[in-house]
Amino acid sequence: MVKTWLINENYWTLHPMVQEFSAFKKLHSKDKSKGKKESSKLMWGIAMLIDPHEDNKLRTQPHETRIKIINEDWFDPKFNWNHPEIVELIETYKDFCLTVSEKELVRYEKKLAQRGDFIDRTNYSLDAYDEDSGKVIKGTAAQLDKMMVDSGKIFDELEKIKEKIGKEDIDGQLKGGAIESAADKGEI
């Protein structure tokens, strides 16, 4: 849904339609800062954390790195992303601002990051024989090799999802460069 990615502009001005969702509406109405600047900043922070939009400069960074950068550059380094109100806003953003394909992309990327961390933490070992118990102790080499090969297959799936998102973006363009709303597409 977020197609205009100008993080120095007011989020609410660029994306007024998101105010229809209760969590965003509550955030917007609660903000007493001039021009709703504080809540706009929070919405951009959430977008930078979650959204795989091609103009999101943080989209290729691991989740924890995104949090660190956003906290240092936008918020207080101790900003609490786990506060219940923030968690609700993040979940609302995922539910209403991402397409099905974008949600799938985010899910795949998260799992690939976990997979990569797991592979990095696991040392190679070969099968060994424990003379005391008489049992074979299974090594990790075959499993790690298989996981690395399978990671390539997952990357191929990621590319298909990205292509689908690109097609959705093109299909969502209207005359004059306007963006087709969820209502226009019959999604809501």
C-alpha positions in Angstrom: 0.0 0.0 0.0 2.9 2.4 0.8 3.9 3.4 -2.7 5.2 6.9 -2.1 8.4 6.5 -0.2 9.5 9.9 0.9 10.6 9.5 4.5 11.3 13.2 5.1 7.7 14.0 4.2 4.7 13.6 6.4 3.5 10.0 6.3 -0.2 11.0 6.9 -0.2 13.5 4.0 1.3 10.9 1.6 -0.9 8.0 2.9 -4.1 9.4 4.3 -6.0 6.2 3.7 -4.2 4.3 6.4 -6.0 6.4 9.0 -9.0 4.3 8.4 -7.4 1.4 10.3 -8.2 1.7 14.1 -4.6 1.4 15.4 -3.4 4.1 13.0 -6.4 6.3 13.6 -5.8 6.1 17.3 -2.1 7.0 16.9 -3.0 9.9 14.6 -5.7 11.4 16.8 -3.5 11.0 20.0 -0.6 12.9 18.4 -0.7 16.6 19.5 2.6 17.6 17.8 2.4 20.2 15.1 1.4 18.6 11.8 1.2 15.2 13.5 5.0 15.1 13.1 5.7 12.6 15.9 3.2 10.0 14.7 4.4 10.5 11.1 7.9 9.8 12.2 6.8 6.6 14.0 4.9 5.4 11.0 8.0 5.9 8.8 10.0 4.0 11.4 7.6 1.1 11.2 7.7 1.2 7.4 11.5 1.2 7.4 11.4 -1.8 9.8 8.8 -3.9 8.0 8.3 -2.8 4.4 10.2 -4.5 1.5 9.5 -1.6 -0.8 12.3 -1.1 -3.3 13.0 2.4 -2.1 13.4 1.3 1.6 17.2 1.7 2.0 17.1 -0.7 5.0 15.2 -3.5 3.3 18.3 -5.6 2.8 19.5 -5.3 6.4 18.9 -7.9 9.0 16.0 -7.1 11.4 18.2 -6.3 14.4 20.4 -4.0 12.2 17.3 -2.2 11.0 16.2 -1.6 14.6 19.6 -0.3 15.6 19.8 2.1 12.6 16.2 3.3 13.1 16.7 3.9 16.8 20.0 5.7 16.3 18.8 7.8 13.4 15.1 8.4 14.1 14.3 7.6 17.7 16.0 7.1 21.0 18.5 4.2 21.1 16.3 2.7 23.9 13.1 3.0 21.9 10.9 0.0 22.9 9.7 -1.9 19.8 8.1 -4.5 22.2 5.7 -2.0 23.8 2.2 -3.4 23.3 1.0 -0.3 21.3 4.0 -0.4 19.0 3.5 -4.2 18.5 -0.1 -3.5 17.6 1.0 -0.8 15.1 3.5 -3.2 13.5 1.0 -6.0 13.2 -1.6 -3.5 11.7 1.0 -2.4 9.2 1.8 -6.0 8.2 -1.9 -6.8 7.9 -3.1 -3.7 5.9 -0.1 -2.1 4.3 1.6 -5.2 2.8 0.3 -7.3 -0.1 0.1 -11.0 0.2 3.3 -11.3 -1.8 5.1 -8.8 0.3 4.1 -10.6 3.5 5.4 -13.8 1.9 8.7 -12.1 1.0 9.1 -10.8 4.5 8.5 -14.2 5.9 11.0 -15.9 3.6 13.6 -13.3 4.3 13.2 -13.7 8.0 13.5 -17.5 7.8 16.5 -17.3 5.5 18.2 -15.1 8.0 17.5 -17.5 10.8 18.7 -20.4 8.6 21.9 -18.5 7.8 22.5 -17.8 11.5 22.0 -21.5 12.3 24.4 -22.6 9.5 27.0 -20.1 10.7 26.7 -21.3 14.3 26.9 -25.0 13.5 30.4 -26.5 13.1 31.1 -29.2 10.6 31.7 -32.7 12.1 31.9 -36.2 10.6 30.3 -39.3 11.9 32.3 -40.8 14.8 32.2 -44.0 16.7 31.9 -43.9 20.5 33.8 -46.9 21.7 32.3 -46.8 25.2 28.7 -47.0 24.0 29.4 -48.7 20.7 27.1 -46.2 19.0 27.7 -44.0 16.0 27.6 -40.3 16.7 26.1 -38.6 13.7 28.1 -35.7 12.3 26.7 -32.5 10.8 28.5 -32.3 7.5 25.9 -33.9 5.3 23.1 -31.9 6.9 24.9 -28.6 6.6 25.7 -29.3 3.0 22.1 -30.2 2.2 20.9 -27.0 4.0 23.3 -24.9 2.0 22.1 -26.4 -1.3 18.4 -26.0 -0.2 19.1 -22.4 0.7 19.8 -21.8 -3.0 16.3 -23.3 -3.8 14.8 -20.9 -1.3 16.6 -18.0 -2.9 15.1 -19.0 -6.2 11.6 -18.9 -4.6 12.4 -15.5 -3.2 13.2 -14.2 -6.7 9.9 -15.5 -8.0 8.1 -13.6 -5.1 10.1 -10.5 -6.0 9.1 -10.8 -9.6 5.4 -11.2 -8.6 5.7 -8.1 -6.4 7.2 -6.2 -9.4 4.3 -7.3 -11.6 1.8 -6.3 -8.9 3.4 -2.9 -8.7 3.1 -2.5 -12.5 -0.5 -3.8 -12.5 -1.4 -1.4 -9.7 -0.3 1.6 -11.7 -3.1 3.7 -13.1 -3.3 6.4 -15.7 -1.2 9.4 -14.7 0.9 7.3 -12.3 -1.7 7.1 -9.6 -1.7 4.0 -7.4 -4.7 1.7 -7.4 -6.2 1.5 -3.9 -7.2 -1.8 -2.2 -10.8 -0.7 -2.7 -10.2 -0.1 -6.5 -8.8 -3.7 -6.7 -11.8 -5.1 -4.8 -9.6 -6.2 -1.9 -11.7 -4.4 0.7 
